[in-house]
Amino acid sequence: MRNDVFISIEQDDFYYTDAISDEAVRMIEWASEGKQPFFLFVSYTAPHWPLHAREEDITRFEGRFREGWDVLRRERYERLVESKIIDEKWRLSPRDEDSFAWETSQHKE
């Protein structure tokens, strides 16, 4: 939507994230022509299923998530500690108890 009006999609390779970015650039260009202060908050959505991503983006990560989110979460935490972005005394919090285990996920691929 733009100004409460639905935008029709007229291209086969439409990707929502790209459209949001293009619109943000358009707004910045428009605002830069004026003398008034300008604030832009760009909020991307994070779709979960089905994923809306380009095939080459999906292919690039194929197999990366096979071990599950708990393993990835631990790896990311360890990388942050190793690179000294966070202190090792800050332990990885427990997984949200409302989150189900990877083993029971229906959409592992």
VENKA-V90807 format. One record per residue. N is the residue number from 1. SS is DSSP state (H for helix, E for strand, L for the rest). NEAR is the number of other ideal C-beta (glycine too) atoms within 10 Angstrom. Layout:
((N;SS;NEAR) (N;SS;NEAR))
This chain:
((1;L;6) (2;E;8) (3;L;5) (4;L;5) (5;E;7) (6;L;7) (7;L;10) (8;L;5) (9;L;9) (10;L;6) (11;L;7) (12;L;5) (13;L;6) (14;L;10) (15;L;13) (16;H;13) (17;H;15) (18;H;11) (19;H;13) (20;H;14) (21;H;13) (22;H;10) (23;H;14) (24;H;14) (25;H;12) (26;H;11) (27;H;13) (28;H;12) (29;H;9) (30;H;10) (31;H;13) (32;H;8) (33;L;6) (34;L;8) (35;L;4) (36;L;5) (37;L;6) (38;L;10) (39;L;5) (40;L;10) (41;L;5) (42;L;11) (43;L;6) (44;L;10) (45;L;9) (46;L;6) (47;L;11) (48;L;7) (49;L;7) (50;L;7) (51;L;9) (52;L;11) (53;L;15) (54;L;12) (55;H;7) (56;H;7) (57;H;11) (58;H;10) (59;H;10) (60;H;10) (61;L;9) (62;L;9) (63;L;8) (64;L;8) (65;L;13) (66;L;11) (67;L;13) (68;L;13) (69;H;13) (70;H;14) (71;H;12) (72;H;14) (73;H;13) (74;H;13) (75;H;11) (76;H;11) (77;H;16) (78;H;12) (79;H;11) (80;H;15) (81;H;16) (82;H;10) (83;L;8) (84;L;8) (85;L;8) (86;L;13) (87;L;8) (88;L;11) (89;L;6) (90;L;10) (91;L;8) (92;L;14) (93;L;8) (94;L;6) (95;L;14) (96;L;7) (97;L;5) (98;L;5) (99;L;9) (100;L;10) (101;L;10) (102;H;16) (103;H;8) (104;H;7) (105;L;11) (106;L;6) (107;L;8) (108;L;11) (109;L;7))
